[in-house]
Amino acid sequence: MVGASADFAVGVYPGVDLARGSGQDESLDPAAAEISLAYAHANTERFAGLGIIAPPVPTTSDDPAVQPLSLLDRAV
C-alpha cells in the first residue's frame, strides 16, 4: 500500500501546476509526502537499475513534497 500511496502522490504532482496556475492551494498532504519520500529513498536505486526511471534529479529543496519527485526522476 505504501508504494501505491507514493505512486499516487508523485503522479498527482502535475495537478499542482494546475492549482498554482489557477491560484488554488497547491500543497500536498504532509503525511503523504513523508510516506512518498521514504518509499523513494528505499526504491530509487532498484528502479533506476531496472531502467524504470532515470537517475535522480538534483535538488537543493528540503521540502518533503519535492524530494521524492526529484529522487524519482522528476524535475520540480
Jmol script that loads the backbone (N, CA, C; Angstrom):
load data "model"
ATOM      1  N   MET A   1       0.813  -1.191   0.000  1.00  0.00           N
ATOM      2  CA  MET A   1       0.000   0.000   0.000  1.00  0.00           C
ATOM      3  C   MET A   1       0.860   1.258   0.000  1.00  0.00           C
ATOM      4  N   VAL A   2       2.024   1.199   0.646  1.00  0.00           N
ATOM      5  CA  VAL A   2       2.896   2.367   0.672  1.00  0.00           C
ATOM      6  C   VAL A   2       3.305   2.747  -0.742  1.00  0.00           C
ATOM      7  N   GLY A   3       3.653   1.750  -1.554  1.00  0.00           N
ATOM      8  CA  GLY A   3       4.036   2.027  -2.933  1.00  0.00           C
ATOM      9  C   GLY A   3       2.923   2.700  -3.701  1.00  0.00           C
ATOM     10  N   ALA A   4       1.702   2.246  -3.506  1.00  0.00           N
ATOM     11  CA  ALA A   4       0.563   2.861  -4.193  1.00  0.00           C
ATOM     12  C   ALA A   4       0.366   4.296  -3.730  1.00  0.00           C
ATOM     13  N   SER A   5       0.557   4.544  -2.442  1.00  0.00           N
ATOM     14  CA  SER A   5       0.424   5.910  -1.927  1.00  0.00           C
ATOM     15  C   SER A   5       1.481   6.824  -2.525  1.00  0.00           C
ATOM     16  N   ALA A   6       2.709   6.308  -2.586  1.00  0.00           N
ATOM     17  CA  ALA A   6       3.791   7.101  -3.161  1.00  0.00           C
ATOM     18  C   ALA A   6       3.565   7.339  -4.649  1.00  0.00           C
ATOM     19  N   ASP A   7       3.139   6.306  -5.370  1.00  0.00           N
ATOM     20  CA  ASP A   7       2.865   6.465  -6.791  1.00  0.00           C
ATOM     21  C   ASP A   7       1.782   7.512  -7.018  1.00  0.00           C
ATOM     22  N   PHE A   8       0.758   7.499  -6.183  1.00  0.00           N
ATOM     23  CA  PHE A   8      -0.317   8.479  -6.311  1.00  0.00           C
ATOM     24  C   PHE A   8       0.196   9.878  -6.024  1.00  0.00           C
ATOM     25  N   ALA A   9       0.954  10.037  -4.946  1.00  0.00           N
ATOM     26  CA  ALA A   9       1.450  11.368  -4.570  1.00  0.00           C
ATOM     27  C   ALA A   9       2.363  11.933  -5.649  1.00  0.00           C
ATOM     28  N   VAL A  10       3.221  11.080  -6.216  1.00  0.00           N
ATOM     29  CA  VAL A  10       4.118  11.537  -7.275  1.00  0.00           C
ATOM     30  C   VAL A  10       3.339  11.777  -8.564  1.00  0.00           C
ATOM     31  N   GLY A  11       2.403  10.903  -8.858  1.00  0.00           N
ATOM     32  CA  GLY A  11       1.618  11.033 -10.090  1.00  0.00           C
ATOM     33  C   GLY A  11       0.685  12.221 -10.089  1.00  0.00           C
ATOM     34  N   VAL A  12       0.254  12.657  -8.921  1.00  0.00           N
ATOM     35  CA  VAL A  12      -0.676  13.769  -8.840  1.00  0.00           C
ATOM     36  C   VAL A  12       0.037  15.119  -8.980  1.00  0.00           C
ATOM     37  N   TYR A  13       1.359  15.115  -8.952  1.00  0.00           N
ATOM     38  CA  TYR A  13       2.093  16.376  -8.978  1.00  0.00           C
ATOM     39  C   TYR A  13       1.729  17.298 -10.144  1.00  0.00           C
ATOM     40  N   PRO A  14       1.472  16.794 -11.363  1.00  0.00           N
ATOM     41  CA  PRO A  14       1.064  17.727 -12.427  1.00  0.00           C
ATOM     42  C   PRO A  14      -0.168  18.550 -12.043  1.00  0.00           C
ATOM     43  N   GLY A  15      -1.010  18.023 -11.180  1.00  0.00           N
ATOM     44  CA  GLY A  15      -2.165  18.772 -10.700  1.00  0.00           C
ATOM     45  C   GLY A  15      -1.760  19.978  -9.879  1.00  0.00           C
ATOM     46  N   VAL A  16      -0.570  19.911  -9.282  1.00  0.00           N
ATOM     47  CA  VAL A  16      -0.064  21.049  -8.519  1.00  0.00           C
ATOM     48  C   VAL A  16       0.168  22.225  -9.457  1.00  0.00           C
ATOM     49  N   ASP A  17       0.691  21.958 -10.635  1.00  0.00           N
ATOM     50  CA  ASP A  17       0.881  23.026 -11.620  1.00  0.00           C
ATOM     51  C   ASP A  17      -0.441  23.677 -11.982  1.00  0.00           C
ATOM     52  N   LEU A  18      -1.487  22.866 -12.128  1.00  0.00           N
ATOM     53  CA  LEU A  18      -2.813  23.406 -12.435  1.00  0.00           C
ATOM     54  C   LEU A  18      -3.331  24.256 -11.281  1.00  0.00           C
ATOM     55  N   ALA A  19      -3.136  23.765 -10.064  1.00  0.00           N
ATOM     56  CA  ALA A  19      -3.580  24.523  -8.893  1.00  0.00           C
ATOM     57  C   ALA A  19      -2.835  25.848  -8.813  1.00  0.00           C
ATOM     58  N   ARG A  20      -1.535  25.809  -9.012  1.00  0.00           N
ATOM     59  CA  ARG A  20      -0.723  27.028  -8.958  1.00  0.00           C
ATOM     60  C   ARG A  20      -1.180  28.022 -10.018  1.00  0.00           C
ATOM     61  N   GLY A  21      -1.390  27.527 -11.220  1.00  0.00           N
ATOM     62  CA  GLY A  21      -1.792  28.404 -12.322  1.00  0.00           C
ATOM     63  C   GLY A  21      -3.160  29.028 -12.135  1.00  0.00           C
ATOM     64  N   SER A  22      -4.036  28.360 -11.380  1.00  0.00           N
ATOM     65  CA  SER A  22      -5.386  28.893 -11.181  1.00  0.00           C
ATOM     66  C   SER A  22      -5.559  29.552  -9.813  1.00  0.00           C
ATOM     67  N   GLY A  23      -4.438  29.725  -9.089  1.00  0.00           N
ATOM     68  CA  GLY A  23      -4.493  30.436  -7.819  1.00  0.00           C
ATOM     69  C   GLY A  23      -5.071  29.619  -6.660  1.00  0.00           C
ATOM     70  N   GLN A  24      -5.086  28.300  -6.789  1.00  0.00           N
ATOM     71  CA  GLN A  24      -5.623  27.442  -5.730  1.00  0.00           C
ATOM     72  C   GLN A  24      -4.490  26.900  -4.859  1.00  0.00           C
ATOM     73  N   ASP A  25      -4.869  26.296  -3.732  1.00  0.00           N
ATOM     74  CA  ASP A  25      -3.897  25.690  -2.827  1.00  0.00           C
ATOM     75  C   ASP A  25      -3.151  24.581  -3.553  1.00  0.00           C
ATOM     76  N   GLU A  26      -1.829  24.634  -3.535  1.00  0.00           N
ATOM     77  CA  GLU A  26      -1.017  23.650  -4.243  1.00  0.00           C
ATOM     78  C   GLU A  26      -0.289  22.693  -3.302  1.00  0.00           C
ATOM     79  N   SER A  27      -0.540  22.811  -2.015  1.00  0.00           N
ATOM     80  CA  SER A  27       0.196  21.984  -1.060  1.00  0.00           C
ATOM     81  C   SER A  27      -0.275  20.535  -1.105  1.00  0.00           C
ATOM     82  N   LEU A  28       0.681  19.635  -0.885  1.00  0.00           N
ATOM     83  CA  LEU A  28       0.385  18.212  -0.796  1.00  0.00           C
ATOM     84  C   LEU A  28       0.258  17.846   0.680  1.00  0.00           C
ATOM     85  N   ASP A  29      -0.500  16.829   0.976  1.00  0.00           N
ATOM     86  CA  ASP A  29      -0.653  16.368   2.350  1.00  0.00           C
ATOM     87  C   ASP A  29       0.721  16.001   2.910  1.00  0.00           C
ATOM     88  N   PRO A  30       1.122  16.595   4.041  1.00  0.00           N
ATOM     89  CA  PRO A  30       2.452  16.318   4.593  1.00  0.00           C
ATOM     90  C   PRO A  30       2.694  14.835   4.899  1.00  0.00           C
ATOM     91  N   ALA A  31       1.702  14.136   5.387  1.00  0.00           N
ATOM     92  CA  ALA A  31       1.880  12.704   5.687  1.00  0.00           C
ATOM     93  C   ALA A  31       2.130  11.912   4.407  1.00  0.00           C
ATOM     94  N   ALA A  32       1.402  12.223   3.350  1.00  0.00           N
ATOM     95  CA  ALA A  32       1.608  11.534   2.067  1.00  0.00           C
ATOM     96  C   ALA A  32       2.986  11.850   1.506  1.00  0.00           C
ATOM     97  N   ALA A  33       3.435  13.088   1.678  1.00  0.00           N
ATOM     98  CA  ALA A  33       4.764  13.468   1.194  1.00  0.00           C
ATOM     99  C   ALA A  33       5.854  12.705   1.946  1.00  0.00           C
ATOM    100  N   GLU A  34       5.704  12.551   3.244  1.00  0.00           N
ATOM    101  CA  GLU A  34       6.694  11.811   4.039  1.00  0.00           C
ATOM    102  C   GLU A  34       6.727  10.333   3.656  1.00  0.00           C
ATOM    103  N   ILE A  35       5.560   9.736   3.449  1.00  0.00           N
ATOM    104  CA  ILE A  35       5.493   8.328   3.027  1.00  0.00           C
ATOM    105  C   ILE A  35       6.153   8.177   1.655  1.00  0.00           C
ATOM    106  N   SER A  36       5.883   9.112   0.771  1.00  0.00           N
ATOM    107  CA  SER A  36       6.462   9.067  -0.574  1.00  0.00           C
ATOM    108  C   SER A  36       7.977   9.201  -0.528  1.00  0.00           C
ATOM    109  N   LEU A  37       8.462  10.067   0.346  1.00  0.00           N
ATOM    110  CA  LEU A  37       9.900  10.260   0.463  1.00  0.00           C
ATOM    111  C   LEU A  37      10.579   8.978   0.954  1.00  0.00           C
ATOM    112  N   ALA A  38      10.012   8.344   1.963  1.00  0.00           N
ATOM    113  CA  ALA A  38      10.580   7.085   2.469  1.00  0.00           C
ATOM    114  C   ALA A  38      10.582   6.013   1.381  1.00  0.00           C
ATOM    115  N   TYR A  39       9.489   5.924   0.628  1.00  0.00           N
ATOM    116  CA  TYR A  39       9.378   4.947  -0.457  1.00  0.00           C
ATOM    117  C   TYR A  39      10.409   5.238  -1.555  1.00  0.00           C
ATOM    118  N   ALA A  40      10.570   6.509  -1.902  1.00  0.00           N
ATOM    119  CA  ALA A  40      11.526   6.881  -2.946  1.00  0.00           C
ATOM    120  C   ALA A  40      12.949   6.535  -2.513  1.00  0.00           C
ATOM    121  N   HIS A  41      13.298   6.858  -1.262  1.00  0.00           N
ATOM    122  CA  HIS A  41      14.639   6.521  -0.763  1.00  0.00           C
ATOM    123  C   HIS A  41      14.889   5.014  -0.820  1.00  0.00           C
ATOM    124  N   ALA A  42      13.879   4.242  -0.483  1.00  0.00           N
ATOM    125  CA  ALA A  42      14.036   2.785  -0.431  1.00  0.00           C
ATOM    126  C   ALA A  42      14.092   2.130  -1.814  1.00  0.00           C
ATOM    127  N   ASN A  43      13.586   2.798  -2.842  1.00  0.00           N
ATOM    128  CA  ASN A  43      13.430   2.139  -4.147  1.00  0.00           C
ATOM    129  C   ASN A  43      14.123   2.804  -5.327  1.00  0.00           C
ATOM    130  N   THR A  44      14.698   3.970  -5.153  1.00  0.00           N
ATOM    131  CA  THR A  44      15.282   4.710  -6.277  1.00  0.00           C
ATOM    132  C   THR A  44      16.342   3.899  -7.016  1.00  0.00           C
ATOM    133  N   GLU A  45      17.289   3.329  -6.289  1.00  0.00           N
ATOM    134  CA  GLU A  45      18.360   2.572  -6.948  1.00  0.00           C
ATOM    135  C   GLU A  45      17.815   1.367  -7.705  1.00  0.00           C
ATOM    136  N   ARG A  46      16.875   0.665  -7.097  1.00  0.00           N
ATOM    137  CA  ARG A  46      16.289  -0.517  -7.749  1.00  0.00           C
ATOM    138  C   ARG A  46      15.564  -0.123  -9.032  1.00  0.00           C
ATOM    139  N   PHE A  47      14.744   0.936  -8.967  1.00  0.00           N
ATOM    140  CA  PHE A  47      14.005   1.387 -10.149  1.00  0.00           C
ATOM    141  C   PHE A  47      14.949   1.843 -11.255  1.00  0.00           C
ATOM    142  N   ALA A  48      15.998   2.581 -10.884  1.00  0.00           N
ATOM    143  CA  ALA A  48      16.963   3.039 -11.887  1.00  0.00           C
ATOM    144  C   ALA A  48      17.693   1.846 -12.498  1.00  0.00           C
ATOM    145  N   GLY A  49      18.037   0.859 -11.678  1.00  0.00           N
ATOM    146  CA  GLY A  49      18.716  -0.338 -12.169  1.00  0.00           C
ATOM    147  C   GLY A  49      17.868  -1.137 -13.138  1.00  0.00           C
ATOM    148  N   LEU A  50      16.560  -1.083 -12.958  1.00  0.00           N
ATOM    149  CA  LEU A  50      15.641  -1.780 -13.855  1.00  0.00           C
ATOM    150  C   LEU A  50      15.314  -0.957 -15.110  1.00  0.00           C
ATOM    151  N   GLY A  51      15.784   0.291 -15.142  1.00  0.00           N
ATOM    152  CA  GLY A  51      15.504   1.159 -16.278  1.00  0.00           C
ATOM    153  C   GLY A  51      14.127   1.804 -16.226  1.00  0.00           C
ATOM    154  N   ILE A  52      13.464   1.732 -15.080  1.00  0.00           N
ATOM    155  CA  ILE A  52      12.128   2.312 -14.939  1.00  0.00           C
ATOM    156  C   ILE A  52      12.200   3.834 -14.860  1.00  0.00           C
ATOM    157  N   ILE A  53      13.247   4.329 -14.201  1.00  0.00           N
ATOM    158  CA  ILE A  53      13.444   5.773 -14.073  1.00  0.00           C
ATOM    159  C   ILE A  53      14.884   6.106 -14.408  1.00  0.00           C
ATOM    160  N   ALA A  54      15.121   7.354 -14.709  1.00  0.00           N
ATOM    161  CA  ALA A  54      16.476   7.853 -14.908  1.00  0.00           C
ATOM    162  C   ALA A  54      17.059   8.162 -13.526  1.00  0.00           C
ATOM    163  N   PRO A  55      18.332   8.500 -13.473  1.00  0.00           N
ATOM    164  CA  PRO A  55      18.921   8.863 -12.180  1.00  0.00           C
ATOM    165  C   PRO A  55      18.163  10.042 -11.551  1.00  0.00           C
ATOM    166  N   PRO A  56      18.253  10.177 -10.234  1.00  0.00           N
ATOM    167  CA  PRO A  56      17.569  11.277  -9.556  1.00  0.00           C
ATOM    168  C   PRO A  56      17.951  12.645 -10.119  1.00  0.00           C
ATOM    169  N   VAL A  57      17.021  13.559 -10.061  1.00  0.00           N
ATOM    170  CA  VAL A  57      17.251  14.942 -10.483  1.00  0.00           C
ATOM    171  C   VAL A  57      17.766  15.701  -9.263  1.00  0.00           C
ATOM    172  N   PRO A  58      18.930  16.337  -9.345  1.00  0.00           N
ATOM    173  CA  PRO A  58      19.452  17.063  -8.192  1.00  0.00           C
ATOM    174  C   PRO A  58      18.490  18.164  -7.734  1.00  0.00           C
ATOM    175  N   THR A  59      18.398  18.336  -6.424  1.00  0.00           N
ATOM    176  CA  THR A  59      17.586  19.411  -5.869  1.00  0.00           C
ATOM    177  C   THR A  59      18.243  19.928  -4.599  1.00  0.00           C
ATOM    178  N   THR A  60      18.045  21.176  -4.334  1.00  0.00           N
ATOM    179  CA  THR A  60      18.519  21.766  -3.080  1.00  0.00           C
ATOM    180  C   THR A  60      17.357  21.942  -2.112  1.00  0.00           C
ATOM    181  N   SER A  61      16.182  21.542  -2.525  1.00  0.00           N
ATOM    182  CA  SER A  61      14.985  21.701  -1.707  1.00  0.00           C
ATOM    183  C   SER A  61      14.974  20.720  -0.540  1.00  0.00           C
ATOM    184  N   ASP A  62      14.519  21.205   0.609  1.00  0.00           N
ATOM    185  CA  ASP A  62      14.315  20.301   1.741  1.00  0.00           C
ATOM    186  C   ASP A  62      12.816  20.040   1.942  1.00  0.00           C
ATOM    187  N   ASP A  63      12.016  20.446   0.968  1.00  0.00           N
ATOM    188  CA  ASP A  63      10.570  20.235   1.002  1.00  0.00           C
ATOM    189  C   ASP A  63      10.277  18.752   0.817  1.00  0.00           C
ATOM    190  N   PRO A  64       9.584  18.114   1.776  1.00  0.00           N
ATOM    191  CA  PRO A  64       9.311  16.685   1.644  1.00  0.00           C
ATOM    192  C   PRO A  64       8.395  16.344   0.476  1.00  0.00           C
ATOM    193  N   ALA A  65       7.753  17.322  -0.121  1.00  0.00           N
ATOM    194  CA  ALA A  65       6.944  17.065  -1.310  1.00  0.00           C
ATOM    195  C   ALA A  65       7.801  17.096  -2.577  1.00  0.00           C
ATOM    196  N   VAL A  66       8.903  17.831  -2.554  1.00  0.00           N
ATOM    197  CA  VAL A  66       9.780  17.951  -3.723  1.00  0.00           C
ATOM    198  C   VAL A  66      10.803  16.818  -3.760  1.00  0.00           C
ATOM    199  N   GLN A  67      11.305  16.417  -2.624  1.00  0.00           N
ATOM    200  CA  GLN A  67      12.364  15.411  -2.589  1.00  0.00           C
ATOM    201  C   GLN A  67      11.992  14.087  -3.242  1.00  0.00           C
ATOM    202  N   PRO A  68      10.811  13.498  -2.958  1.00  0.00           N
ATOM    203  CA  PRO A  68      10.517  12.226  -3.635  1.00  0.00           C
ATOM    204  C   PRO A  68      10.378  12.389  -5.143  1.00  0.00           C
ATOM    205  N   LEU A  69       9.877  13.535  -5.584  1.00  0.00           N
ATOM    206  CA  LEU A  69       9.767  13.776  -7.020  1.00  0.00           C
ATOM    207  C   LEU A  69      11.144  13.798  -7.652  1.00  0.00           C
ATOM    208  N   SER A  70      12.092  14.480  -7.015  1.00  0.00           N
ATOM    209  CA  SER A  70      13.439  14.555  -7.534  1.00  0.00           C
ATOM    210  C   SER A  70      14.114  13.194  -7.540  1.00  0.00           C
ATOM    211  N   LEU A  71      13.917  12.433  -6.474  1.00  0.00           N
ATOM    212  CA  LEU A  71      14.507  11.086  -6.406  1.00  0.00           C
ATOM    213  C   LEU A  71      13.954  10.174  -7.489  1.00  0.00           C
ATOM    214  N   LEU A  72      12.684  10.382  -7.844  1.00  0.00           N
ATOM    215  CA  LEU A  72      12.038   9.522  -8.837  1.00  0.00           C
ATOM    216  C   LEU A  72      12.030  10.145 -10.230  1.00  0.00           C
ATOM    217  N   ASP A  73      13.089  10.928 -10.528  1.00  0.00           N
ATOM    218  CA  ASP A  73      13.352  11.380 -11.900  1.00  0.00           C
ATOM    219  C   ASP A  73      12.409  12.476 -12.392  1.00  0.00           C
ATOM    220  N   ARG A  74      11.916  13.322 -11.505  1.00  0.00           N
ATOM    221  CA  ARG A  74      11.063  14.422 -11.948  1.00  0.00           C
ATOM    222  C   ARG A  74      11.654  15.748 -11.513  1.00  0.00           C
ATOM    223  N   ALA A  75      11.862  16.627 -12.468  1.00  0.00           N
ATOM    224  CA  ALA A  75      12.369  17.964 -12.160  1.00  0.00           C
ATOM    225  C   ALA A  75      11.219  18.825 -11.640  1.00  0.00           C
ATOM    226  N   VAL A  76      11.508  19.553 -10.594  1.00  0.00           N
ATOM    227  CA  VAL A  76      10.485  20.422  -9.997  1.00  0.00           C
ATOM    228  C   VAL A  76      10.961  21.853 -10.064  1.00  0.00           C
TER     229      VAL A  76
END
end "model"
wireframe off; spacefill off
backbone 0.3
color backbone group
